[in-house]
Amino acid sequence: EKYRSYSEIPIGRVQELLFYPNAEAEAAWDADSSDSPPNSMLYLILSAGSVTAVLDDPTAAEMRPVIESLRSVLRMDILNTYAEAE
C-alpha cells in the first residue's frame, strides 16, 4: 500500500513503513540501484511498545532534523492522537 499523507496511514494495523523524499528515490530503491543516495529512505518498524528507525547514516547532518522530529512525535501518545487532514 502507498499512503500520500499521515492521515491515510492505518496506525495500529501496519508494522513496517518506508518513507521516501520523492518518486525518484523510491524508484532507485525499488530497482535496487547502486545510485540510491544515502538516507533517501527511512524504514520504520512499528511494534506495540516501540518504533525502530533504520537509516543508512543516522549521524549525517541532514538527518538530525528528521531524527529530532521523530523523537518529538514519539514522545506523544501517537496511537491515541487523532491526525487531522489539511
Biopython code that builds the backbone (N, CA, C, O; Angstrom):
import numpy as np
from Bio.PDB.StructureBuilder import StructureBuilder

atoms = [
    (1, "GLU", "N", (0.838, -1.186, 0.000)),
    (1, "GLU", "CA", (0.000, 0.000, 0.000)),
    (1, "GLU", "C", (0.880, 1.245, 0.000)),
    (1, "GLU", "O", (1.967, 1.255, 0.578)),
    (2, "LYS", "N", (0.398, 2.280, -0.650)),
    (2, "LYS", "CA", (1.092, 3.569, -0.620)),
    (2, "LYS", "C", (0.162, 4.597, 0.012)),
    (2, "LYS", "O", (-1.039, 4.611, -0.255)),
    (3, "TYR", "N", (0.732, 5.456, 0.850)),
    (3, "TYR", "CA", (-0.015, 6.497, 1.532)),
    (3, "TYR", "C", (0.602, 7.842, 1.185)),
    (3, "TYR", "O", (1.824, 7.988, 1.209)),
    (4, "ARG", "N", (-0.210, 8.801, 0.869)),
    (4, "ARG", "CA", (0.283, 10.119, 0.476)),
    (4, "ARG", "C", (0.302, 11.102, 1.638)),
    (4, "ARG", "O", (0.912, 12.166, 1.535)),
    (5, "SER", "N", (-0.353, 10.763, 2.735)),
    (5, "SER", "CA", (-0.349, 11.660, 3.889)),
    (5, "SER", "C", (-0.441, 10.846, 5.178)),
    (5, "SER", "O", (-0.844, 9.683, 5.176)),
    (6, "TYR", "N", (-0.060, 11.483, 6.262)),
    (6, "TYR", "CA", (-0.105, 10.844, 7.580)),
    (6, "TYR", "C", (-1.502, 10.336, 7.905)),
    (6, "TYR", "O", (-1.658, 9.260, 8.482)),
    (7, "SER", "N", (-2.506, 11.100, 7.538)),
    (7, "SER", "CA", (-3.875, 10.730, 7.886)),
    (7, "SER", "C", (-4.344, 9.466, 7.182)),
    (7, "SER", "O", (-5.315, 8.848, 7.618)),
    (8, "GLU", "N", (-3.680, 9.069, 6.109)),
    (8, "GLU", "CA", (-4.056, 7.848, 5.391)),
    (8, "GLU", "C", (-3.451, 6.582, 6.011)),
    (8, "GLU", "O", (-3.927, 5.478, 5.748)),
    (9, "ILE", "N", (-2.417, 6.734, 6.822)),
    (9, "ILE", "CA", (-1.721, 5.567, 7.375)),
    (9, "ILE", "C", (-2.592, 4.920, 8.448)),
    (9, "ILE", "O", (-2.996, 5.583, 9.404)),
    (10, "PRO", "N", (-2.882, 3.628, 8.293)),
    (10, "PRO", "CA", (-3.704, 2.948, 9.306)),
    (10, "PRO", "C", (-2.862, 2.553, 10.525)),
    (10, "PRO", "O", (-2.525, 1.384, 10.715)),
    (11, "ILE", "N", (-2.535, 3.551, 11.336)),
    (11, "ILE", "CA", (-1.719, 3.323, 12.531)),
    (11, "ILE", "C", (-2.386, 2.229, 13.368)),
    (11, "ILE", "O", (-3.601, 2.238, 13.567)),
    (12, "GLY", "N", (-1.588, 1.308, 13.843)),
    (12, "GLY", "CA", (-2.114, 0.189, 14.611)),
    (12, "GLY", "C", (-2.319, -1.051, 13.755)),
    (12, "GLY", "O", (-2.447, -2.153, 14.288)),
    (13, "ARG", "N", (-2.354, -0.887, 12.435)),
    (13, "ARG", "CA", (-2.518, -2.037, 11.543)),
    (13, "ARG", "C", (-1.296, -2.293, 10.680)),
    (13, "ARG", "O", (-1.202, -3.344, 10.048)),
    (14, "VAL", "N", (-0.365, -1.361, 10.640)),
    (14, "VAL", "CA", (0.854, -1.567, 9.857)),
    (14, "VAL", "C", (2.016, -1.830, 10.803)),
    (14, "VAL", "O", (2.053, -1.313, 11.920)),
    (15, "GLN", "N", (2.964, -2.640, 10.344)),
    (15, "GLN", "CA", (4.135, -2.941, 11.160)),
    (15, "GLN", "C", (5.408, -2.375, 10.564)),
    (15, "GLN", "O", (6.412, -2.231, 11.262)),
    (16, "GLU", "N", (5.376, -2.054, 9.287)),
    (16, "GLU", "CA", (6.549, -1.507, 8.631)),
    (16, "GLU", "C", (6.127, -0.386, 7.691)),
    (16, "GLU", "O", (5.114, -0.491, 7.000)),
    (17, "LEU", "N", (6.912, 0.686, 7.672)),
    (17, "LEU", "CA", (6.681, 1.807, 6.764)),
    (17, "LEU", "C", (8.001, 2.218, 6.133)),
    (17, "LEU", "O", (9.031, 2.291, 6.804)),
    (18, "LEU", "N", (7.955, 2.485, 4.842)),
    (18, "LEU", "CA", (9.104, 3.004, 4.113)),
    (18, "LEU", "C", (8.755, 4.401, 3.647)),
    (18, "LEU", "O", (7.726, 4.606, 3.004)),
    (19, "PHE", "N", (9.611, 5.368, 3.970)),
    (19, "PHE", "CA", (9.398, 6.757, 3.584)),
    (19, "PHE", "C", (10.489, 7.172, 2.608)),
    (19, "PHE", "O", (11.673, 6.924, 2.835)),
    (20, "TYR", "N", (10.068, 7.810, 1.516)),
    (20, "TYR", "CA", (10.999, 8.321, 0.509)),
    (20, "TYR", "C", (10.754, 9.818, 0.339)),
    (20, "TYR", "O", (9.618, 10.270, 0.475)),
    (21, "PRO", "N", (11.799, 10.596, 0.044)),
    (21, "PRO", "CA", (11.608, 12.036, -0.129)),
    (21, "PRO", "C", (10.935, 12.397, -1.448)),
    (21, "PRO", "O", (10.361, 13.477, -1.586)),
    (22, "ASN", "N", (11.012, 11.472, -2.430)),
    (22, "ASN", "CA", (10.407, 11.747, -3.735)),
    (22, "ASN", "C", (10.293, 10.447, -4.531)),
    (22, "ASN", "O", (10.801, 9.404, -4.119)),
    (23, "ALA", "N", (9.613, 10.530, -5.681)),
    (23, "ALA", "CA", (9.380, 9.350, -6.514)),
    (23, "ALA", "C", (10.678, 8.784, -7.083)),
    (23, "ALA", "O", (10.797, 7.572, -7.268)),
    (24, "GLU", "N", (11.648, 9.651, -7.362)),
    (24, "GLU", "CA", (12.921, 9.185, -7.913)),
    (24, "GLU", "C", (13.667, 8.309, -6.906)),
    (24, "GLU", "O", (14.238, 7.282, -7.273)),
    (25, "ALA", "N", (13.659, 8.713, -5.655)),
    (25, "ALA", "CA", (14.315, 7.913, -4.619)),
    (25, "ALA", "C", (13.622, 6.567, -4.467)),
    (25, "ALA", "O", (14.283, 5.538, -4.323)),
    (26, "GLU", "N", (12.305, 6.570, -4.500)),
    (26, "GLU", "CA", (11.558, 5.314, -4.401)),
    (26, "GLU", "C", (11.905, 4.392, -5.567)),
    (26, "GLU", "O", (12.140, 3.201, -5.365)),
    (27, "ALA", "N", (11.939, 4.932, -6.785)),
    (27, "ALA", "CA", (12.260, 4.131, -7.966)),
    (27, "ALA", "C", (13.675, 3.550, -7.872)),
    (27, "ALA", "O", (13.895, 2.397, -8.241)),
    (28, "ALA", "N", (14.625, 4.336, -7.385)),
    (28, "ALA", "CA", (16.003, 3.858, -7.249)),
    (28, "ALA", "C", (16.074, 2.700, -6.257)),
    (28, "ALA", "O", (16.760, 1.711, -6.511)),
    (29, "TRP", "N", (15.375, 2.811, -5.134)),
    (29, "TRP", "CA", (15.364, 1.732, -4.146)),
    (29, "TRP", "C", (14.650, 0.507, -4.694)),
    (29, "TRP", "O", (15.114, -0.616, -4.495)),
    (30, "ASP", "N", (13.528, 0.704, -5.381)),
    (30, "ASP", "CA", (12.788, -0.419, -5.953)),
    (30, "ASP", "C", (13.621, -1.168, -6.981)),
    (30, "ASP", "O", (13.495, -2.385, -7.113)),
    (31, "ALA", "N", (14.467, -0.457, -7.707)),
    (31, "ALA", "CA", (15.322, -1.066, -8.724)),
    (31, "ALA", "C", (16.612, -1.627, -8.115)),
    (31, "ALA", "O", (17.446, -2.178, -8.835)),
    (32, "ASP", "N", (16.778, -1.491, -6.810)),
    (32, "ASP", "CA", (17.994, -1.918, -6.118)),
    (32, "ASP", "C", (19.222, -1.290, -6.776)),
    (32, "ASP", "O", (20.248, -1.939, -6.981)),
    (33, "SER", "N", (19.079, -0.025, -7.091)),
    (33, "SER", "CA", (20.123, 0.714, -7.801)),
    (33, "SER", "C", (21.258, 1.127, -6.880)),
    (33, "SER", "O", (21.036, 1.534, -5.740)),
    (34, "SER", "N", (22.462, 1.017, -7.385)),
    (34, "SER", "CA", (23.614, 1.478, -6.607)),
    (34, "SER", "C", (23.656, 3.005, -6.567)),
    (34, "SER", "O", (24.440, 3.586, -5.815)),
    (35, "ASP", "N", (22.810, 3.659, -7.379)),
    (35, "ASP", "CA", (22.736, 5.119, -7.400)),
    (35, "ASP", "C", (21.833, 5.683, -6.306)),
    (35, "ASP", "O", (21.689, 6.901, -6.197)),
    (36, "SER", "N", (21.227, 4.823, -5.501)),
    (36, "SER", "CA", (20.364, 5.302, -4.417)),
    (36, "SER", "C", (21.203, 6.118, -3.449)),
    (36, "SER", "O", (22.134, 5.586, -2.844)),
    (37, "PRO", "N", (20.891, 7.416, -3.289)),
    (37, "PRO", "CA", (21.694, 8.223, -2.374)),
    (37, "PRO", "C", (21.486, 7.793, -0.921)),
    (37, "PRO", "O", (20.407, 7.321, -0.561)),
    (38, "PRO", "N", (22.513, 7.954, -0.089)),
    (38, "PRO", "CA", (22.363, 7.621, 1.334)),
    (38, "PRO", "C", (21.211, 8.396, 1.962)),
    (38, "PRO", "O", (20.957, 9.553, 1.628)),
    (39, "ASN", "N", (20.533, 7.736, 2.866)),
    (39, "ASN", "CA", (19.428, 8.327, 3.624)),
    (39, "ASN", "C", (18.263, 8.778, 2.737)),
    (39, "ASN", "O", (17.528, 9.697, 3.100)),
    (40, "SER", "N", (18.093, 8.140, 1.584)),
    (40, "SER", "CA", (16.955, 8.501, 0.726)),
    (40, "SER", "C", (15.740, 7.630, 1.019)),
    (40, "SER", "O", (14.720, 7.721, 0.336)),
    (41, "MET", "N", (15.859, 6.787, 2.038)),
    (41, "MET", "CA", (14.715, 6.015, 2.507)),
    (41, "MET", "C", (14.798, 5.919, 4.026)),
    (41, "MET", "O", (15.864, 5.670, 4.588)),
    (42, "LEU", "N", (13.675, 6.116, 4.669)),
    (42, "LEU", "CA", (13.556, 5.930, 6.116)),
    (42, "LEU", "C", (12.668, 4.711, 6.322)),
    (42, "LEU", "O", (11.532, 4.682, 5.847)),
    (43, "TYR", "N", (13.169, 3.723, 7.016)),
    (43, "TYR", "CA", (12.458, 2.475, 7.250)),
    (43, "TYR", "C", (12.044, 2.449, 8.716)),
    (43, "TYR", "O", (12.896, 2.468, 9.604)),
    (44, "LEU", "N", (10.739, 2.405, 8.971)),
    (44, "LEU", "CA", (10.225, 2.349, 10.338)),
    (44, "LEU", "C", (9.628, 0.978, 10.602)),
    (44, "LEU", "O", (8.841, 0.467, 9.805)),
    (45, "ILE", "N", (10.006, 0.392, 11.725)),
    (45, "ILE", "CA", (9.456, -0.883, 12.163)),
    (45, "ILE", "C", (8.655, -0.583, 13.422)),
    (45, "ILE", "O", (9.203, -0.116, 14.420)),
    (46, "LEU", "N", (7.358, -0.853, 13.366)),
    (46, "LEU", "CA", (6.453, -0.484, 14.453)),
    (46, "LEU", "C", (6.051, -1.707, 15.262)),
    (46, "LEU", "O", (5.751, -2.761, 14.703)),
    (47, "SER", "N", (6.048, -1.561, 16.569)),
    (47, "SER", "CA", (5.539, -2.609, 17.451)),
    (47, "SER", "C", (4.689, -1.945, 18.525)),
    (47, "SER", "O", (4.603, -0.719, 18.589)),
    (48, "ALA", "N", (4.075, -2.745, 19.352)),
    (48, "ALA", "CA", (3.189, -2.196, 20.381)),
    (48, "ALA", "C", (3.912, -1.261, 21.331)),
    (48, "ALA", "O", (3.318, -0.301, 21.821)),
    (49, "GLY", "N", (5.193, -1.524, 21.604)),
    (49, "GLY", "CA", (5.897, -0.720, 22.587)),
    (49, "GLY", "C", (7.015, 0.141, 22.063)),
    (49, "GLY", "O", (7.634, 0.887, 22.821)),
    (50, "SER", "N", (7.288, 0.050, 20.750)),
    (50, "SER", "CA", (8.416, 0.828, 20.251)),
    (50, "SER", "C", (8.330, 1.061, 18.748)),
    (50, "SER", "O", (7.550, 0.432, 18.033)),
    (51, "VAL", "N", (9.167, 1.992, 18.303)),
    (51, "VAL", "CA", (9.354, 2.258, 16.881)),
    (51, "VAL", "C", (10.854, 2.239, 16.633)),
    (51, "VAL", "O", (11.612, 2.932, 17.311)),
    (52, "THR", "N", (11.277, 1.445, 15.663)),
    (52, "THR", "CA", (12.684, 1.390, 15.274)),
    (52, "THR", "C", (12.827, 2.099, 13.943)),
    (52, "THR", "O", (12.113, 1.782, 12.991)),
    (53, "ALA", "N", (13.741, 3.054, 13.864)),
    (53, "ALA", "CA", (14.015, 3.777, 12.627)),
    (53, "ALA", "C", (15.356, 3.300, 12.090)),
    (53, "ALA", "O", (16.353, 3.256, 12.811)),
    (54, "VAL", "N", (15.362, 2.941, 10.797)),
    (54, "VAL", "CA", (16.575, 2.454, 10.152)),
    (54, "VAL", "C", (16.955, 3.433, 9.047)),
    (54, "VAL", "O", (16.154, 3.733, 8.162)),
    (55, "LEU", "N", (18.198, 3.929, 9.114)),
    (55, "LEU", "CA", (18.753, 4.854, 8.123)),
    (55, "LEU", "C", (20.125, 4.357, 7.700)),
    (55, "LEU", "O", (20.763, 3.591, 8.422)),
    (56, "ASP", "N", (20.582, 4.794, 6.525)),
    (56, "ASP", "CA", (21.941, 4.460, 6.099)),
    (56, "ASP", "C", (22.959, 5.093, 7.034)),
    (56, "ASP", "O", (23.890, 4.431, 7.492)),
    (57, "ASP", "N", (22.778, 6.380, 7.313)),
    (57, "ASP", "CA", (23.733, 7.113, 8.145)),
    (57, "ASP", "C", (22.989, 8.078, 9.061)),
    (57, "ASP", "O", (22.807, 9.244, 8.709)),
    (58, "PRO", "N", (22.556, 7.612, 10.229)),
    (58, "PRO", "CA", (21.803, 8.484, 11.135)),
    (58, "PRO", "C", (22.625, 9.624, 11.715)),
    (58, "PRO", "O", (22.065, 10.538, 12.321)),
    (59, "THR", "N", (23.945, 9.590, 11.541)),
    (59, "THR", "CA", (24.780, 10.670, 12.061)),
    (59, "THR", "C", (24.953, 11.808, 11.060)),
    (59, "THR", "O", (25.542, 12.835, 11.394)),
    (60, "ALA", "N", (24.451, 11.643, 9.841)),
    (60, "ALA", "CA", (24.579, 12.690, 8.823)),
    (60, "ALA", "C", (23.830, 13.946, 9.268)),
    (60, "ALA", "O", (22.741, 13.859, 9.835)),
    (61, "ALA", "N", (24.415, 15.101, 9.009)),
    (61, "ALA", "CA", (23.842, 16.376, 9.460)),
    (61, "ALA", "C", (22.420, 16.578, 8.956)),
    (61, "ALA", "O", (21.578, 17.092, 9.692)),
    (62, "GLU", "N", (22.132, 16.187, 7.719)),
    (62, "GLU", "CA", (20.788, 16.402, 7.171)),
    (62, "GLU", "C", (19.733, 15.524, 7.833)),
    (62, "GLU", "O", (18.537, 15.763, 7.662)),
    (63, "MET", "N", (20.160, 14.509, 8.587)),
    (63, "MET", "CA", (19.203, 13.628, 9.243)),
    (63, "MET", "C", (18.849, 14.092, 10.648)),
    (63, "MET", "O", (17.886, 13.596, 11.233)),
    (64, "ARG", "N", (19.602, 15.027, 11.198)),
    (64, "ARG", "CA", (19.315, 15.491, 12.562)),
    (64, "ARG", "C", (17.891, 16.019, 12.719)),
    (64, "ARG", "O", (17.218, 15.653, 13.683)),
    (65, "PRO", "N", (17.400, 16.875, 11.797)),
    (65, "PRO", "CA", (16.019, 17.351, 11.953)),
    (65, "PRO", "C", (14.989, 16.225, 11.851)),
    (65, "PRO", "O", (13.964, 16.257, 12.533)),
    (66, "VAL", "N", (15.254, 15.243, 11.012)),
    (66, "VAL", "CA", (14.334, 14.111, 10.864)),
    (66, "VAL", "C", (14.291, 13.311, 12.157)),
    (66, "VAL", "O", (13.214, 12.968, 12.645)),
    (67, "ILE", "N", (15.449, 13.016, 12.704)),
    (67, "ILE", "CA", (15.520, 12.234, 13.934)),
    (67, "ILE", "C", (14.894, 12.995, 15.100)),
    (67, "ILE", "O", (14.181, 12.405, 15.913)),
    (68, "GLU", "N", (15.152, 14.284, 15.188)),
    (68, "GLU", "CA", (14.545, 15.080, 16.260)),
    (68, "GLU", "C", (13.023, 15.149, 16.114)),
    (68, "GLU", "O", (12.302, 15.110, 17.112)),
    (69, "SER", "N", (12.541, 15.250, 14.896)),
    (69, "SER", "CA", (11.090, 15.246, 14.663)),
    (69, "SER", "C", (10.474, 13.929, 15.108)),
    (69, "SER", "O", (9.422, 13.911, 15.746)),
    (70, "LEU", "N", (11.134, 12.826, 14.768)),
    (70, "LEU", "CA", (10.650, 11.517, 15.203)),
    (70, "LEU", "C", (10.619, 11.419, 16.719)),
    (70, "LEU", "O", (9.645, 10.944, 17.302)),
    (71, "ARG", "N", (11.691, 11.870, 17.347)),
    (71, "ARG", "CA", (11.730, 11.822, 18.814)),
    (71, "ARG", "C", (10.603, 12.652, 19.418)),
    (71, "ARG", "O", (9.973, 12.233, 20.388)),
    (72, "SER", "N", (10.353, 13.805, 18.858)),
    (72, "SER", "CA", (9.299, 14.675, 19.360)),
    (72, "SER", "C", (7.933, 14.022, 19.210)),
    (72, "SER", "O", (7.131, 14.017, 20.144)),
    (73, "VAL", "N", (7.677, 13.476, 18.040)),
    (73, "VAL", "CA", (6.384, 12.831, 17.782)),
    (73, "VAL", "C", (6.209, 11.613, 18.667)),
    (73, "VAL", "O", (5.118, 11.374, 19.186)),
    (74, "LEU", "N", (7.275, 10.839, 18.846)),
    (74, "LEU", "CA", (7.160, 9.608, 19.617)),
    (74, "LEU", "C", (7.038, 9.850, 21.116)),
    (74, "LEU", "O", (6.659, 8.944, 21.858)),
    (75, "ARG", "N", (7.353, 11.050, 21.566)),
    (75, "ARG", "CA", (7.097, 11.379, 22.977)),
    (75, "ARG", "C", (5.606, 11.542, 23.224)),
    (75, "ARG", "O", (5.122, 11.392, 24.346)),
    (76, "MET", "N", (4.884, 11.855, 22.141)),
    (76, "MET", "CA", (3.429, 11.961, 22.232)),
    (76, "MET", "C", (2.851, 10.556, 22.185)),
    (76, "MET", "O", (3.522, 9.624, 21.741)),
    (77, "ASP", "N", (1.649, 10.398, 22.624)),
    (77, "ASP", "CA", (0.950, 9.124, 22.515)),
    (77, "ASP", "C", (0.276, 9.101, 21.145)),
    (77, "ASP", "O", (-0.933, 9.310, 21.040)),
    (78, "ILE", "N", (1.074, 8.841, 20.078)),
    (78, "ILE", "CA", (0.538, 8.981, 18.725)),
    (78, "ILE", "C", (-0.538, 7.957, 18.405)),
    (78, "ILE", "O", (-1.359, 8.191, 17.518)),
    (79, "LEU", "N", (-0.555, 6.829, 19.103)),
    (79, "LEU", "CA", (-1.601, 5.848, 18.818)),
    (79, "LEU", "C", (-2.960, 6.311, 19.330)),
    (79, "LEU", "O", (-3.997, 5.811, 18.893)),
    (80, "ASN", "N", (-2.954, 7.256, 20.247)),
    (80, "ASN", "CA", (-4.210, 7.798, 20.772)),
    (80, "ASN", "C", (-4.399, 9.263, 20.430)),
    (80, "ASN", "O", (-5.172, 9.965, 21.082)),
    (81, "THR", "N", (-3.693, 9.724, 19.408)),
    (81, "THR", "CA", (-3.801, 11.098, 18.955)),
    (81, "THR", "C", (-4.371, 11.088, 17.555)),
    (81, "THR", "O", (-3.852, 10.399, 16.678)),
    (82, "TYR", "N", (-5.431, 11.842, 17.335)),
    (82, "TYR", "CA", (-6.068, 11.870, 16.022)),
    (82, "TYR", "C", (-5.289, 12.781, 15.084)),
    (82, "TYR", "O", (-4.899, 13.889, 15.453)),
    (83, "ALA", "N", (-5.073, 12.302, 13.878)),
    (83, "ALA", "CA", (-4.426, 13.113, 12.853)),
    (83, "ALA", "C", (-5.506, 13.914, 12.123)),
    (83, "ALA", "O", (-6.600, 13.411, 11.865)),
    (84, "GLU", "N", (-5.191, 15.136, 11.802)),
    (84, "GLU", "CA", (-6.126, 15.975, 11.068)),
    (84, "GLU", "C", (-5.640, 16.173, 9.656)),
    (84, "GLU", "O", (-4.472, 16.487, 9.426)),
    (85, "ALA", "N", (-6.540, 15.989, 8.708)),
    (85, "ALA", "CA", (-6.193, 16.239, 7.317)),
    (85, "ALA", "C", (-6.202, 17.740, 7.064)),
    (85, "ALA", "O", (-7.052, 18.465, 7.581)),
    (86, "GLU", "N", (-5.253, 18.191, 6.272)),
    (86, "GLU", "CA", (-5.195, 19.621, 5.951)),
    (86, "GLU", "C", (-5.874, 19.899, 4.644)),
    (86, "GLU", "O", (-5.927, 21.050, 4.209)),
]
sb = StructureBuilder()
sb.init_structure("model")
sb.init_model(0)
sb.init_chain("A")
sb.init_seg("    ")
for serial, (resi, resn, name, xyz) in enumerate(atoms, 1):
    if name == "N":
        sb.init_residue(resn, " ", resi, " ")
    sb.init_atom(name, np.array(xyz, "f"), 0.0, 1.0, " ", f" {name:<3s}", serial, name[0])
structure = sb.get_structure()
